[in-house]
Amino acid sequence: MEIRSISVKNFRNIKDAEVTGLKRVNLITGGNAQGKTNFLESIFYLSTLSSSRMKTLNDLITLNESYFSLRCKVEKNGLSKTLEAFYGLGKDTSVRVNENPVSKKNEYIGELQIVKFSPEDIDLIKRSPVERRRNLNILISQMSRSYLSDLSRYHQVLAQKNKLLFQINEGRADRKLLLVWNAQLVETGTRIVKARLEAIDNLKDRLKDLQAKISGGKEDISISYKCSFETAGDAAANFEAKINAMQEKEIIRKASLVGPHRDDVIFILNGQDAKYFSSEGQQRSIIINLKLSEYMLMKEKTGEEPVVLIDDIFFDLDENRRTAILSVFNGMAQVFLAGTEDKNFQKYFTDYALFKIEDGKVTADGEKK
């Protein structure tokens, strides 16, 4: 899978950019706060219709403008497709594939598959469980549209149940009504958990091997899924039993306390929780290797190599680790790497195009072969 061209209008500080001449490796250079991260974010949004750096979609619109629009041409499975995303103030995002409107998000996600390496991802281990669940959801959603559909339905039901819990707490509703929402949570939630467990199982050996290689065999990493109910045996029955056991607490707290929305992903480095017993450099290496593992899994499951976005995440890696990791990127189908010019990333790649961003303006800065 490769992106052939990108058009960005009114997205963050990028007013109007038409980028062509893309190659297998694309180096995006420029000073701090010039728009490098925003450019990569526009590609990520075209893939996932989401951004980890926004509170609302309005935050993505250029100041004093009323909309943003994104478009890219993608070559996939030997076919060319045009993907478009548009958002105007107060409206839902509208998307099109080959100029045909797509009404449901789960029918669009997966058209452009992305693996992203960014500063916020590097902090994944020490951030909240919400961020780790979100990362897992983005990975699985790009490989399974049924998962994304289940996830959407689950959160709709969850919102309705939480509303009912609030009403029961205030004496305005009968607790027997919880049976309807609980049954739907169990049905969709069990499928979500099973998909997550499968993904973690597929990632763990890849992550372990990469971490051992990068650390010269000194670091052993394991990854596991921490579920809010017992998954061994009949997971659905266990989920239902745990909800029933927690019912009084849920009513008191007016919130659902059991289900995939409460789960977490745990990293164990050399026998200890990496969240508390690892250095920043070790955490950075773990997440880089996790993302590489996600790349390999997505390639295996979809038969396509995802596009890789890298946002200057190598500044505190030693030269040996940096060289080892960048050599892996050098063999991928397509990479976009953003960094300041003084990093001199060119020396790691044999075939690349160079672009410069200054004050939100993207210009080609010559091609190298």
N, C-alpha and C positions, 0 to 999 in steps of 0.2 A: 504494500500500500504506500502510495506517495501523493503528496500535495503538489500540484503543478502551479497553482497561482492562488493568491489571497487578496481579497479586497476588504478594507477596514474603514468604516466611516463613523465618526462621533463616538468612538469607544475609548473611555478614559481620556488620556491626553492625545490620542491619535485622531486627528481631525479627518484626514483623507489619505489613505495609502493604498496603492495598487502595486503589489509585489509579484514579479514574474522572474523567470530565470533561476528558479529554485533547483537545487541539486540534491544529491544524496546526503551531503552534510552542509548545513547552512549556519554560518557563524554570524550572530547578531551582536554588533559591538556598539559601544557608546558609554558616556559617563553615567554617573548615578542620577536617577530620577529623570531620565530622558525618554523613557518609554519602552525599554527592552522587555521588562516583565509584562507590561500591558500588551505588547505584541504577542508574546507567547500565550497570555491569558485569552486573547481573542481566538486563538486556535483551539485552546482547551474548551472555550465556551461553545464553539461550533461543534465540538464532539459531544460534550456532556450536557449542554444547556445549563451549566452551573459554574459558580466561581467560589473558591474558598476565601476570597479576599473581599467579598461584598456583604453588606447587611441587607440591602435591597437592590433590585435590578436598576433602580434609578441612579444608584451610585456608579454604575458602569457608563452612564451617558456623559459625554463631554459637557463641561460647564456651559450653561446658557443655550444648550441644544435640547431638543425634545424627543430624540430617538437615537438609536444606534442600529447599524446594519452591518452584517458580516457575510462574506461569501467566499467560498473556495472551490477549486476544481480538484477532484480527487480521482486518481487512477487506482482501481481496485479490481482484482480478478480479471485483468485485461480489459476492463470497461472503464469509461470515463463518466463521472457523475459531478453535478454541480450542487453544492449544499449551501443553503442560505438561512440566516437567522435574523429576525427583525424584532426590535422591541421599541414601543413608544410609551411615553409616560401614561401610567394608569391602565395599561393594556397587558394582555398576556403575550409572551413570546410566540411569534408565528414562525414556522419553519417550512422550507420547501426543498424538495429533492427533484432536480431537473425541472425546476419551475412549477412542479406540482405540489400544492399544499398538503401537508401532513398534519392530521388533526390530533393524533395521540403521541405523547412523548416516547412511549415504548416502541412505537413504529419508526422512530427516527434514530434513537440512540443506537450506536453500533455501526452506523454508516461510515463514520470516521473514528477509528480506534486509536486511542492515545494512551501513552504512559508518560507521566509528568514527574520530573525531579525538580523540586523547588524548595526554598528556605522553609516554608511552612510545613512541607512534607518531612523535612529533616528533623523537625521538632516533634514528629508524630509520637515517638515513644513517651515523651514526658508531658504531652498534652492530654486532654480529657478523653474518655472513652468515646464521646460523640465523634471526635475526629477520626479515631481508628475505625469505628463502624462506617463512617462516611467513606473512607478510603476503600474499605472492603466492598461497600455497595457500588462504588464507581467501577471497580474492577469487574465484579460479577455482572453488572448491568450491561457492560459492553460486550459480554459474551452470551448473555441470555436475556432475551426480551421478556420471557415469562417471569423471570426474577424481578425485573423492573415493574411489571404489572402487579405482581404479588406485593411488592414493597409499597406501591402507591395505594393499593387497596388496604393493606395493613394499617397504614397511617390514617386513612380515612376512618376506619373502624375504631382505631385507638382514640381519635379525637371525639367520636361519638360516645365511647365508653367513659372517657374522662369527664365529659359533660354530664353524663348520667350519674357518675360517682359524686359529683358536686351537688346535684339535685337530691340524691339520696341522703347525703350528709346534712342537708338543710331540711330534710323531712318532706321534700316535695315530689318524691318518686318512690316506687316500690322496687326493692332490691331484686326481686324475681326477674325484672327486666334485664339484669346483667347476664342472664343465661344466654340470651340471643347474641349479644356482642362478644361474650367470652367464646362461644362456639366458633364465631367467625375469626376471632384472633387466633385461636388454636389451629384452625384449618390453614390459614395463610402463614401464620408465624412459624409453624412447624416446617413448612416448605422452605421458608427463608433461612431458618437455622440449618437445615440439612444442606442447602446450597453453600452456606458459609463454611460449614464443617468440611465439605468436599474441597472448597477452594483452599482452605488452610492446609488440608492434607496434601494437596498438590503443590503447595508453595514450600512446605517445611524442609524437604530434602534439598531442593534447589538452593534455598537460603543457607542452609547448613554448609553445603559444599562451597558456595561462593565466599562465605565468611571465613572458612578455613583457608581457602586459597589466598584471599586478600591479606589475611593476618599471618601468613606463613605457618598455619597450623596451630597458632597459639590461642585462637578463640573458637569456642563451641557455642553456637546459637540455636535455640529452639523457639518455635512459635506455636501457640495454642489458642484455642477459642474458649473463653470463659462464658458459659451459658448460665442463665438465671434459673434453669431447671435441668433435671437429669436427662441426658440425651441417649444413654444406653437403654436398650430394650425398646419399649413402645414410647417414643418421644412425645407423641400427641397426648397419650394418656397421662404421662408425667407432667406435661405442660398444664393440662386441665386440672390435675390434682393440686399442683402448686398454686394455681390461680385461686382455687377454692380455699386452700389453706390460708391464703393471704387476703381473703376478701375483707375481713374486718379492718385490717390495716389499710387497705386501699380506700375504704370508705372514709376512714378517719383522715387520711392524707389527701383524699380527693385526687388520686393519681394511680395509674396502673403500674404495679411494681414488678410484674413478671412478663417476660417476653423478649424478643430480639432487640427491642429498643432500649433494653437495660444491660445488654451483653458487652463484652470487651474482648480485645485481642492482647495477649500477654507475650512478652519477649523475655526469655531467660538466657543470660550470657554467662557461660562458665558456672552454671548452677545457681545464679542469683538473678533476681528481678532487674532487668536492664534499666528500668525506669529510675531505680535508686542506686544501683551499683555498677554504673558504667560511666566513662568519661564522655564528653561531648563528641570527641573524635570517634570513639567507638560507636556511639549512637548514630552519628552521621554515616559511618561505614555500613551499619546494619540496615539503615533505611535505603541507602543506595543499592545495597544487595537485594533488599526486599523488592525494590522497583525493578531491578534486573530480573528477578524471579517472576514478577508479574508479567513482564515482557515475554519471557519464555513460555509462560502458561497461556497467555493470550494467543501467541503465535501457534501453539500446539492445538488449542481448542477451536480456533477460527480458521486456521490455514493461511492466515495473512499476518505479515509483520506489522505491528502497530507503529505509528509515527511517535518519535520520542522527543519530548520537550525538556530541555535542561536549562535551569535558570541559575547560573553562577553559584554552584554549591560546593566548589572544590577548594575554597580559599584556605581552610585550615587542615587539609589533608597533606601528609608528607608526599614527597615527589614519587616515591615508589608506589604508594597506593593510588595516587592520581594517575600515573602512567598506566598502571594495571587496569584501572576502571575505564579510562578513556580509550584504551586499546580495544575494549569490548564494544564501545559505541562505534568505533571506526568500522566495524563489520556489519552494522545494522542497515536496514533498507533506507530509512530517512531519519535524520536527526536535525533538530533546531537547538543550537547552543548559544545562550546569551551570556555575555561577560564583558568586563571592561577591557579596553585594548591592551592594557599592560599585562594581562594574563598570558598573552601570546599563545592562545590555544591552537593556532595554525600549525604549530610544529608537530601536533599529534595526529594530523589528518593529511591524507595524500590527495583527496579529491573533494573540493568544497567551493561554495559560493560565499562571498563576504558582503554583508549589508551593514550599514551604519544608521543608527537612530539618534537624532538630535532634536530635542524639543518636539517629540512626537512625529517627526518627519522621517520616513524610511527611504534611504537611497542605496543603490547598488554601489559597492566600493571596489569593484573589480572582481574577476573570477580567477581562481587558481586551479591548475590541473596537475 
